Amino acid sequence: MRKITDEEKARLWLNYAVEYNVRLFNRIAARFDSLACAKEAYETGDGTFSELSGRVSGRLSEASKPGFLERFLDRLEQKQIDFTYPGEKNYPVLLAQLSDAPSVLYYKGALEPDPDVSIAVVGSRHPTTYGTDTARRFAFSLAEAGVLIVSGMAEGIDAAAARGALESATNRCRTVAVLGCGVDVIYPASNAKLYREIVERGAVVSEFLPGSRADRFHFPIRNRVMSGMAHGTLVVEAAQRSGTSITAGWAHDQGRDVFAVPGRIGDAMSAGPNGMLARGEAKAVLSPEDVLGEYSCLHAPAEAYLEAEVVSLSTLPETQRDVCRLLKHGELSFDELCEALDIPIGPLNACLTELQFSGIVQALPGRLYAIDTDRVVLKEN
């Protein structure tokens, strides 16, 4: 553990008392020249602290007892937990821009405080197989292009995004998981292996004190940190009313981008992203390259998710099979496909979207489509 200054000890003291109440922390801090002065004023009986609630007052008293901070710091060191705060070199630059940025951010692993681009990937805890695959593929491709993937390490879309990012062999800080509990608490327990991998090859962070259990009311608070650490938030699958919509709402309030992967009309897990798109609250993205295109400071487009694989046409639905047979001979426009297949615009749109998501077909400028030969090799049987 690095050497802790008196000012940092005072920050931990006040943060312990107010917990995640950032506004109260800032209100108290603003009354003094430094946090060390605030701690000294409390210990000398300054009346500034008399207005505090019984809970906060009690925690201030507890944290002021001899040896408390030393024992607290020892526990951090034993659990390999570090901390950062606004103005400190390891504090995420984007997060520091928020008026309610966490006064202390605890973490395990290695933080990348100022990535070129970071994207939060959010969605349902109970996604479809398609949603899981899409989140994983997007996260991998974005990470390969140098993007930091932010998630909440929940089951479902969050976990799939983290796993996809961890598969990147080129990104030095692939993913950060923002927890709704202390960084030393693994929640859900089923993600224990994923937690260890993130700590080893990225970081887990939380504004909740170490040892804090996961509570339902923690997660909306946690969500603002997820969106606050990211240039944009990507919604993959979600119900109409969910924690995902809260995260997207935070992103809007913070002036950050919101993207959504469109889903099939009528599917419960498509209601969230489709509703955001219909209300103009998100920009539709059909591939990782669509996200990368919003951030020109990045390197070349993401590499292919998999080695080129052989896809048997017989395994595809009839319409997809017909489209692929036409595209095997070269790129075609949407209108040319529509005329050749003699099917309505809506079903053809859906078919092409599904083929793009599966990595078989790629969209080209001018609404042209072609087989993505870097990813797949088509065969008849």
Backbone torsions as a table, in degrees:
resi	resn	phi	psi	omega
1	MET	NA	136.5	-179.6
2	ARG	-66.8	166.6	178.0
3	LYS	-69.0	130.2	-176.8
4	ILE	-100.9	126.8	-179.8
5	THR	-81.0	166.7	177.0
6	ASP	-63.2	-36.0	178.7
7	GLU	-64.7	-39.7	178.1
8	GLU	-69.0	-37.6	176.2
9	LYS	-62.6	-40.6	178.4
10	ALA	-65.8	-35.6	177.1
11	ARG	-64.2	-45.4	178.4
12	LEU	-63.9	-37.3	177.5
13	TRP	-60.2	-51.0	-178.6
14	LEU	-69.9	-38.8	179.2
15	ASN	-64.0	-37.8	177.4
16	TYR	-60.7	-39.9	-176.8
17	ALA	-70.7	-46.8	-175.2
18	VAL	-89.3	-11.0	-177.5
19	GLU	58.7	-121.4	-175.2
20	TYR	-96.9	15.1	178.8
21	ASN	-81.8	84.3	-174.5
22	VAL	-63.4	-39.5	-177.7
23	ARG	-62.8	-42.1	178.5
24	LEU	-65.6	-43.0	177.2
25	PHE	-54.8	-50.7	-176.6
26	ASN	-66.6	-35.6	-180.0
27	ARG	-65.2	-42.0	178.0
28	ILE	-68.7	-45.7	-177.5
29	ALA	-60.4	-34.4	-176.2
30	ALA	-67.4	-17.6	-177.3
31	ARG	-83.7	-7.4	-174.5
32	PHE	-129.0	158.9	178.8
33	ASP	-68.9	-28.7	179.1
34	SER	-155.4	165.7	177.6
35	LEU	-70.1	-32.4	176.4
36	ALA	-62.5	-37.7	176.4
37	CYS	-65.4	-37.6	178.4
38	ALA	-62.8	-43.7	-179.7
39	LYS	-65.1	-42.0	178.8
40	GLU	-63.9	-41.0	179.8
41	ALA	-62.6	-40.1	178.0
42	TYR	-62.6	-44.7	-175.7
43	GLU	-69.3	-20.9	177.9
44	THR	-98.3	8.2	174.0
45	GLY	85.0	26.9	177.9
46	ASP	-59.6	134.3	-177.3
47	GLY	-71.3	-7.1	179.5
48	THR	-54.7	-33.0	-172.1
49	PHE	-92.9	0.0	-176.3
50	SER	-69.8	-21.6	-176.8
51	GLU	-83.3	-5.6	-175.3
52	LEU	-72.8	153.9	179.9
53	SER	-65.2	163.5	-179.1
54	GLY	-60.1	-39.1	-179.0
55	ARG	-65.5	-48.8	-178.7
56	VAL	-65.7	-42.7	179.0
57	SER	-60.1	-41.8	178.9
58	GLY	-64.9	-38.0	-179.6
59	ARG	-72.9	-33.8	174.1
60	LEU	-61.7	-43.6	179.0
61	SER	-62.5	-43.3	179.5
62	GLU	-61.7	-45.2	-177.1
63	ALA	-71.1	-16.0	-179.0
64	SER	-90.5	-7.0	-178.9
65	LYS	-67.7	146.7	-178.9
66	PRO	-55.1	130.7	176.0
67	GLY	86.0	-8.8	-176.3
68	PHE	-61.9	-52.4	-176.9
69	LEU	-64.9	-35.3	177.8
70	GLU	-63.1	-42.4	178.3
71	ARG	-67.7	-37.4	178.4
72	PHE	-62.1	-45.6	179.9
73	LEU	-66.6	-35.6	176.5
74	ASP	-62.2	-41.0	179.4
75	ARG	-65.3	-39.6	176.8
76	LEU	-60.0	-44.4	-178.4
77	GLU	-65.8	-42.1	180.0
78	GLN	-62.2	-36.0	-178.0
79	LYS	-93.2	5.0	179.5
80	GLN	57.0	43.1	177.2
81	ILE	-103.1	129.5	173.8
82	ASP	-110.9	173.7	177.8
83	PHE	-143.4	157.3	177.1
84	THR	-144.1	171.9	-174.2
85	TYR	-159.5	162.8	-178.4
86	PRO	-54.8	130.1	-178.6
87	GLY	97.3	-16.9	178.0
88	GLU	-86.5	150.2	-169.1
89	LYS	-63.0	-28.4	-177.7
90	ASN	-89.7	-1.7	-177.5
91	TYR	-76.4	131.3	-179.0
92	PRO	-55.6	126.1	-174.4
93	VAL	-61.2	-43.8	-179.6
94	LEU	-63.4	-40.9	-178.6
95	LEU	-65.0	-36.5	-179.1
96	ALA	-64.2	-18.2	-179.7
97	GLN	-75.6	-14.1	-177.4
98	LEU	-80.0	144.5	177.4
99	SER	-68.8	-23.6	179.4
100	ASP	-113.9	36.5	177.9
101	ALA	-61.9	138.5	179.8
102	PRO	-52.3	133.6	-179.2
103	SER	-69.7	-27.3	172.5
104	VAL	-140.4	133.9	176.7
105	LEU	-119.9	114.7	178.3
106	TYR	-87.1	147.0	179.6
107	TYR	-153.8	155.4	171.1
108	LYS	-125.2	134.4	-177.5
109	GLY	109.6	-149.6	-177.8
110	ALA	-125.8	122.0	179.4
111	LEU	-89.7	142.6	171.0
112	GLU	-106.5	95.2	-169.6
113	PRO	-66.7	-25.8	-175.3
114	ASP	-138.5	67.2	178.4
115	PRO	-68.8	153.7	177.4
116	ASP	-55.2	-47.6	178.5
117	VAL	-146.2	137.7	173.3
118	SER	-128.4	140.1	-178.7
119	ILE	-127.5	127.0	173.2
120	ALA	-87.1	128.7	178.7
121	VAL	-110.0	120.5	-174.0
122	VAL	-132.3	160.8	178.9
123	GLY	169.1	-167.0	-173.0
124	SER	-67.1	148.8	170.4
125	ARG	-78.0	-12.9	-178.6
126	HIS	-129.0	63.8	-175.7
127	PRO	-79.1	169.0	170.8
128	THR	-78.1	168.1	175.6
129	THR	-59.6	-39.2	177.7
130	TYR	-60.1	-43.9	-180.0
131	GLY	-64.0	-42.6	178.6
132	THR	-61.5	-46.9	-179.7
133	ASP	-62.8	-39.9	-179.1
134	THR	-66.1	-44.8	179.2
135	ALA	-61.4	-42.2	-178.4
136	ARG	-67.0	-41.9	-178.7
137	ARG	-67.7	-44.9	177.9
138	PHE	-59.3	-47.6	-176.2
139	ALA	-63.1	-42.4	178.7
140	PHE	-60.8	-51.1	-176.4
141	SER	-62.8	-40.4	178.0
142	LEU	-65.7	-43.6	178.4
143	ALA	-62.2	-39.8	177.7
144	GLU	-60.6	-29.7	179.9
145	ALA	-86.1	1.2	177.2
146	GLY	102.7	5.7	-179.2
147	VAL	-80.9	139.8	171.3
148	LEU	-85.7	124.0	-179.9
149	ILE	-93.3	125.4	178.6
150	VAL	-109.0	134.1	177.3
151	SER	-144.9	-178.2	179.8
152	GLY	-108.8	2.0	179.3
153	MET	61.2	18.5	173.6
154	ALA	-73.9	165.1	173.0
155	GLU	-61.6	157.9	174.7
156	GLY	90.9	-130.8	-173.7
157	ILE	-62.0	-42.8	-180.0
158	ASP	-56.2	-52.0	-177.7
159	ALA	-64.2	-39.3	179.6
160	ALA	-63.3	-40.0	179.4
161	ALA	-65.7	-43.3	179.3
162	ALA	-62.5	-42.2	-179.9
163	ARG	-65.0	-40.2	177.8
164	GLY	-62.2	-43.2	179.7
165	ALA	-64.3	-38.6	-178.9
166	LEU	-66.7	-19.8	178.5
167	GLU	-75.7	-12.4	178.8
168	SER	-69.0	132.4	179.9
169	ALA	-96.7	-5.3	-172.5
170	THR	-109.4	-21.2	-174.1
171	ASN	-89.7	123.0	-174.6
172	ARG	-73.3	-30.3	176.3
173	CYS	-127.8	88.0	-166.1
174	ARG	-74.0	-37.7	-171.2
175	THR	-156.3	150.3	173.6
176	VAL	-127.5	132.9	176.6
177	ALA	-108.9	125.7	178.9
178	VAL	-98.0	119.1	-171.4
179	LEU	-97.9	152.1	174.2
180	GLY	-96.7	26.0	179.4
181	CYS	-151.8	-176.0	176.0
182	GLY	-66.4	154.6	-177.2
183	VAL	-69.3	-12.2	177.2
184	ASP	-96.4	6.9	179.8
185	VAL	-111.4	124.1	-179.7
186	ILE	-92.0	113.6	179.5
187	TYR	-140.6	128.0	-5.9
188	PRO	-72.3	157.2	-177.6
189	ALA	-60.4	-26.8	-179.6
190	SER	-65.6	-15.6	-179.7
191	ASN	-98.8	23.3	-177.3
192	ALA	-58.4	-45.0	-179.7
193	LYS	-64.4	-42.9	179.0
194	LEU	-63.0	-42.0	177.7
195	TYR	-55.3	-48.3	-178.3
196	ARG	-63.7	-38.6	179.6
197	GLU	-67.0	-39.0	179.1
198	ILE	-65.7	-43.4	178.9
199	VAL	-61.2	-38.8	-178.0
200	GLU	-71.7	-34.3	-171.7
201	ARG	-124.5	14.9	178.7
202	GLY	-167.1	-130.6	178.5
203	ALA	-158.6	149.8	165.7
204	VAL	-108.7	137.1	-176.6
205	VAL	-132.5	157.3	177.0
206	SER	-165.0	145.9	171.8
207	GLU	-90.8	-7.0	177.9
208	PHE	-80.3	143.9	-176.7
209	LEU	-59.6	143.8	174.8
210	PRO	-51.5	139.3	-178.0
211	GLY	91.6	-13.4	-179.5
212	SER	-64.9	131.8	178.1
213	ARG	-79.4	161.8	178.0
214	ALA	-76.9	118.0	176.6
215	ASP	-117.8	151.4	-176.0
216	ARG	-56.7	-40.0	-176.6
217	PHE	-75.7	-10.3	177.6
218	HIS	-70.5	-31.3	-167.5
219	PHE	-70.5	-40.3	174.2
220	PRO	-61.2	-33.8	177.0
221	ILE	-66.9	-45.0	177.6
222	ARG	-59.0	-37.1	-174.1
223	ASN	-62.0	-33.1	-179.9
224	ARG	-67.5	-28.4	177.1
225	VAL	-73.5	-39.5	177.0
226	MET	-57.0	-53.9	-179.1
227	SER	-68.6	-31.8	-178.8
228	GLY	-69.1	-23.8	178.5
229	MET	-86.6	-3.7	-170.9
230	ALA	-119.8	146.5	171.8
231	HIS	-69.5	-31.9	-179.6
232	GLY	-148.7	155.1	177.3
233	THR	-115.6	128.2	-179.3
234	LEU	-106.9	120.7	178.1
235	VAL	-99.1	124.0	-178.3
236	VAL	-99.3	-64.1	176.4
237	GLU	-138.0	140.0	179.1
238	ALA	-167.2	151.5	173.6
239	ALA	-71.2	169.8	-176.3
240	GLN	-59.3	-45.5	178.9
241	ARG	-118.1	114.5	-174.3
242	SER	-160.1	173.6	175.2
243	GLY	-62.5	-26.6	178.2
244	THR	-61.2	-41.4	179.6
245	SER	-66.1	-30.1	176.0
246	ILE	-65.7	-44.5	179.0
247	THR	-62.0	-44.0	178.4
248	ALA	-62.7	-37.6	177.3
249	GLY	-63.5	-41.6	175.6
250	TRP	-60.0	-43.7	-179.4
251	ALA	-59.2	-42.8	177.4
252	HIS	-60.2	-47.9	-177.5
253	ASP	-63.1	-30.4	-178.4
254	GLN	-86.7	-0.8	179.7
255	GLY	75.1	26.7	-179.5
256	ARG	-101.7	163.3	-179.9
257	ASP	-73.7	150.1	172.6
258	VAL	-129.6	127.4	178.0
259	PHE	-118.9	153.6	177.6
260	ALA	-142.9	138.6	174.2
261	VAL	-88.4	117.6	-179.2
262	PRO	-62.9	148.5	177.5
263	GLY	-124.4	175.7	-178.0
264	ARG	-70.4	133.0	179.8
265	ILE	-60.4	132.7	178.3
266	GLY	99.4	-21.1	178.0
267	ASP	-75.9	135.0	-177.5
268	ALA	-59.0	-39.9	-177.3
269	MET	-78.6	-4.0	175.9
270	SER	-97.4	-10.8	-175.0
271	ALA	-61.9	-39.8	-179.2
272	GLY	-63.7	-61.7	-179.1
273	PRO	-64.1	-38.2	179.7
274	ASN	-65.2	-38.0	177.7
275	GLY	-64.7	-41.1	178.1
276	MET	-62.3	-40.6	179.0
277	LEU	-66.8	-41.9	-178.7
278	ALA	-64.7	-33.2	-179.2
279	ARG	-89.2	1.7	-179.8
280	GLY	73.3	22.4	-178.2
281	GLU	-90.6	-7.6	-178.5
282	ALA	-149.1	158.0	175.9
283	LYS	-99.8	131.7	-178.8
284	ALA	-71.3	134.4	174.7
285	VAL	-129.6	135.7	-178.3
286	LEU	-109.7	-6.5	-179.2
287	SER	-157.6	161.3	175.0
288	PRO	-58.2	-33.0	179.7
289	GLU	-62.5	-29.9	176.9
290	ASP	-63.6	-37.7	176.9
291	VAL	-70.7	-46.5	-178.7
292	LEU	-60.0	-33.4	-178.9
293	GLY	-62.3	-18.8	179.3
294	GLU	-81.0	-13.2	-174.7
295	TYR	-127.9	90.8	-172.5
296	SER	-70.9	-11.1	-178.4
297	CYS	-76.1	-8.3	-178.2
298	LEU	-78.3	170.2	179.7
299	HIS	-77.1	-156.7	-179.1
300	ALA	-63.5	159.2	177.4
301	PRO	-54.1	157.7	-176.9
302	ALA	-60.1	148.0	176.3
303	GLU	-75.7	166.6	-178.4
304	ALA	-62.4	146.7	-177.2
305	TYR	-69.6	-35.4	-178.4
306	LEU	-133.7	162.4	168.7
307	GLU	-61.3	153.2	178.9
308	ALA	-55.2	127.3	-177.4
309	GLU	-115.5	154.9	178.5
310	VAL	-85.8	126.0	179.0
311	VAL	-116.3	122.4	178.1
312	SER	-83.5	125.6	-179.6
313	LEU	-60.3	-28.6	-178.0
314	SER	-65.7	-17.3	-179.6
315	THR	-87.1	-8.5	-177.0
316	LEU	-92.6	153.1	171.8
317	PRO	-58.4	157.6	-171.7
318	GLU	-56.4	-47.2	-177.4
319	THR	-64.4	-42.8	177.5
320	GLN	-61.4	-38.8	179.3
321	ARG	-62.8	-43.0	-179.8
322	ASP	-64.9	-41.3	179.1
323	VAL	-62.4	-45.5	-178.2
324	CYS	-63.2	-39.3	179.4
325	ARG	-62.2	-38.1	177.6
326	LEU	-68.3	-42.9	-175.9
327	LEU	-74.5	-16.0	176.8
328	LYS	-61.0	-24.2	-177.6
329	HIS	-92.1	-1.8	178.9
330	GLY	138.0	168.9	-177.6
331	GLU	-68.2	147.4	179.0
332	LEU	-137.4	153.9	176.8
333	SER	-81.9	166.6	177.8
334	PHE	-60.0	-44.6	-178.9
335	ASP	-62.9	-38.9	179.4
336	GLU	-66.0	-39.0	177.2
337	LEU	-66.7	-42.3	-179.2
338	CYS	-61.0	-42.4	-179.4
339	GLU	-70.5	-42.1	-177.3
340	ALA	-68.4	-34.8	-176.2
341	LEU	-92.2	-19.4	180.0
342	ASP	55.7	50.1	175.1
343	ILE	-126.0	156.2	-178.3
344	PRO	-61.9	158.7	-177.2
345	ILE	-60.9	-44.5	-176.9
346	GLY	-58.4	-54.9	178.2
347	PRO	-60.2	-34.6	178.7
348	LEU	-68.6	-41.4	175.6
349	ASN	-56.6	-46.8	-179.2
350	ALA	-63.3	-41.5	-179.9
351	CYS	-62.7	-46.0	-179.4
352	LEU	-66.4	-37.4	177.1
353	THR	-61.8	-44.7	180.0
354	GLU	-64.9	-38.1	178.5
355	LEU	-67.9	-33.8	176.2
356	GLN	-68.9	-42.8	179.7
357	PHE	-62.3	-35.0	-179.1
358	SER	-81.3	-4.3	176.3
359	GLY	83.1	10.5	-177.9
360	ILE	-85.9	-41.6	-176.5
361	VAL	-116.1	144.2	174.6
362	GLN	-120.1	144.4	177.0
363	ALA	-87.8	136.5	-179.4
364	LEU	-115.3	162.0	176.1
365	PRO	-55.0	147.6	-179.6
366	GLY	82.3	18.7	-178.9
367	ARG	55.5	42.5	173.7
368	LEU	-98.9	154.5	-179.8
369	TYR	-130.7	148.0	-179.9
370	ALA	-151.6	157.6	173.7
371	ILE	-68.4	133.7	178.0
372	ASP	-81.6	86.3	-173.4
373	THR	-69.5	-14.5	174.6
374	ASP	-73.0	-20.9	-175.4
375	ARG	-106.8	-35.5	-172.1
376	VAL	-134.8	154.3	169.6
377	VAL	-123.7	121.2	-177.4
378	LEU	-88.9	141.1	172.2
379	LYS	-135.2	156.5	-174.7
380	GLU	-73.4	-35.1	-174.0
381	ASN	-122.3	NA	NA
